[in-house]
């Protein structure tokens, strides 16, 4: 009997809770930003507070939008916790369906949280409402200098269209993973390719195909027939190559060193004649006699070192 009464009490309590009207939200809050934010400049994020009721509503705008902002890194580690809620700046009467908002530079919060480059996960709380989570890429404007045994080539990047590829490349550069490797494939009037590791890197990048063209000095990512297969190998174009547009991820462009690029383009390779089949080949990409034809320089073109420097804002 006692057990039956207990079960009945639980069922009655659950039914009573279901009948209780749920409190409708009075406000909704949202975050939005560009896909990429540059921590060397302002990092603008739009904070929006919407009237979620069926009538006019007085909304308290916070004095400090950043107080309610939570910041996580790409692995989910909390860099900045939600604040306790700041004092109100003002009270604004907002009509049904209306909103107020502000574009706020989140640089102070990012600096305080000591967040670095990579994916940032941002969520905002205000007055009991929780926003959507946005995941902008945080990437600075870098210039890379590739020091070869033929001279230096300088490159700038396009993080606004290919942030994953830029972050991957700059991270490998900081680790020194490219230092001492070679441009193992060079084809005149086409491109030079480098960054091949001795052991497979164990990761693949999601393609970020974009509208940038493959032109002289374009930096793009090599891949297999699978679009999402780029990892460490990259190439720099010797010419305008429209057949590659939209099929490989362009993530940078040469800004200095064209004379070095042309010197490397002229180095003797096994392209013609092919040492294994003896065929004379045109100076363009060709399968030649199959997989054994590698377009490899007869004397190594060495990547002595790649260094990064932040691009001047001037």
N, C-alpha and C positions, 0 to 999 in steps of 0.2 A: 504493500500500500504506500509506504513512504516513497519508494522508488517511482511509483506512478504519479504521486503528487508532485515530486520533484520535476519529472519530465513535463507534466502539465504546466508547471510554473514557468519553466524555460520556454515552452511554446507560446504561452501567453505574453511573456516579456518580449519575445522576438516579434510577435504580431503587433504589439503596442509600438515597438520601435519602427516597424514598417509603416504604421499609420501616421507617425510623426512627420510633419512636413519638413523636407530638407530646406535649409536656408539657401536661397538663391544667391549667387555671387553678385556683389554690387559693382565690382570692377574686374576687368581682365587686363593683364599686362603682357607686353610683347617686347622682344629684342630683335633687332635686325642690323646687319653690317655688310660691308663688302666681303668678298670671299677671302681676300688677303689684307692683313693689316701690317703696317710697317712700324716696328717699335722705335725706329730712329726719328719718326715724325709723330704727328698727332694720330691717335688710333680711334677714329670716330665710330661710335655705336649709337643707334637710335633706341631710346627707351620710350615706350608708348603706354599710356594708361587710358583704357576705354571705359565708357559708361556701359555697364552690362544690364542695366535696369530698363524698365518700360517707360520711364519718365525722366524728368530732369534730375540731376544728381550733383551734389556738392562734393568735389574731389579735393583731398588734401595733397598738394604736390610736395614731395620731399625736398628738404634743403640740400640733401646729399644723395644723389642717385646711386653713387658707387657704394654706399653703405650696405645696400641690399643685394649687391652683386657677389655671386659665388664664381670662383675661377678654378677649373681643374685642368690638368695637362692631358695630353692625348692618351695616357695610360690610366686616367681616372684618379690620379693623385690630387688631393685638395691642396691648392696653392693659397686660396683665400676663402674663408668661410663667410656665410651670410652674416651681415651685421645685425645689431639689435633693432635697427630702425631709427632713422634720424628724425629730428624735429621737422615740422612742416615749414615750408617756405611761404606758402600762401594757400588759400582755399579758392577753387575755381568752380563756377557753376557750369556744368556740361550737359547739353541736351541729349535726349535719347539718341543712341547710335554715334554720339560724338566722342572725341578723345582729346587728350593733351599729350604732348611729348616733347622730348628734347634730345638733340644730338650731343652726346657727352664724350669727351676724350677720356678713354679708360687707361691711358698711360700711367697715371699715378697709382692706380690699383695694380697694374701689371708690374710696375717697378717695386711696389711694396711687397708683392707676392713672390718676387724674384723669378718670374716666369721667363723662360728662354724662347728660342725659336721652336716652331712645331705647331701642332694643333692645340688650340685653346678651346675649352668647353665652358661657355658662359651661360649662367642662369640667374634670374633676378626675382626677388621676392619683395612684395609691397602690400601692406595691409591685409595679410592673409592670402593673397593671390600669388601664384607662382607662374612665371613666364615659360615660354618655350626655351629649349636649349639650342644655342647656335654654336657652330664649330668653325670659326674662321682660322685660316692659317696665319701664323705670325712669322714673317720672313723679312729680313733686312734687305737693302739693296747692296749686293756684293759685286765686286770686280775680281775675277780670277785671272791670275797670271800663270800660264803654262810655260815653264822653262824647259826647252828641248835642247838637244845638241846641235840644233840649227838656229837657235835664237828663241825669242819670247813671243807669245801670242796672248793678247788680253781679251777677255770675254766678259760681257754683261749678261744678266739673266732676265727671264720673263716670269717672275713668280705670280703675276696677276692671272696668267693662263695655265701655268704648269707648276703649281707650288710643291706638289709631291716630288716631282723630278728635281726641282731646284734644291729642296731640302735634302734629298737623297745624295745628290752630287756634292753639295757643300759639306755634308756630314762625312762622306768618304774622303774628301780633301783634308778635313781637319784631322782625320785619323791617319793621314799619310798613306792611304791605301793605293793611290795612283803613283806615288813616287817610285821611280825605277822601272816602271812598266814601259812598254813600247807602243808605237802605232804599228800594229801588226798587219794592217791591211791598207794599202794605198793604191788608188786607181786614178790616174790622171783624168781630168775633166769630170771627175765624179766626187770622190770624197776620201778622207783618211779616217781610219777607225782605230780607237784605242780603248784602254780600260779593261782588258781581258784578264781576269784573275786566274791563277793557276788552279785553284779549287772553286767549284761552284759556290756562289755567294749565299744561296739558301733563301732568297727572297725574290719576289716579283712585284713590279709596280703596276698599278692600274693606269691604263693609258689616259693621257690628257691631250688628245689630239685637238688642235686649235687652228686658227686662221692665219697664223704666221707662215710665210712662204719659206721654202728651202732655197736659199740664195747663196751667193759667195760669202763664206764665213759663218754660215748658220750652224749653230750647235744643236744637235738633235740626238735622240736616244736610239741605239740599235736594239733590235728585238728579233724574235723568231717569227714564224707565221702566226703565232698566237698574239693578238693585240696587247694583252696584259702580261707581257713576258719580259719587259725591259728590267735591267737590274744595275749593271755597272758599266757596260760598254756604251760608248758614245762615239759620234762621228762629227766631223766638221767638213762642210761642203766646199768643193773647189769651184762650183759653177751653179747656175740656176737649174734646179732639178724639180720641175713641176710634177713629175710622176710620183714624187714622195709626199707631196702636200696632202695633209689630212690623214696620212697613213702612218706617220711616225711623229713622235712628240717633239716638237721644237720647244726648247727651253732656254735658249740664249743666242747671242750673236757676237761675233768677233768685232772689236772696236779698235784694235791696233795689232799690227804684225802681219799685214798682208804679204810683205816681201818674204817673210819666213814661211807663210803658208805656200807661196809659189815655189820656194826652194824645196820644200818637202814634196810638193807635187811632182817635182822633176827627179826625185831619187830613183835609181834603178831598182826594179823589182822583178819578180818571176812572172810578171804579167805578160811580157812579150819579149822574146819567145818563151813559151812555157817550157821549163826545164824537163818536164816529164813526158810531154807529147810533141814538143818542138814546134807547135803552131805559132804563127805570127798573128797577133791579135790587135784589134783596133783599141785605141785608148778610151775604152768605155767598159762598163760592167758586163761581164759575160761568164757563163758557166764553164767555158773552155772544155776541158776534158773531165769535168766532174768535180767531186769533192776534194780531190787532191790539189786543185789549183787554188792557192791561197792569197795571191796578190801581195805576197810578203816582200818587204824591202830586202835587198841583198846585204845591206849594212843597216843595222838597227837604227831606227829613229826613236830616240829615248826621251821619255817624259822624266826629266831629271827631278822636277818638283812642281807641284801646283800650290800656289799660295792665294789667300783671300785678303782683300782689303775693302773696307766699307766705302761705297761710292760717295764722293763728295756731293753735298747738297747744293753747291754753288752752280 
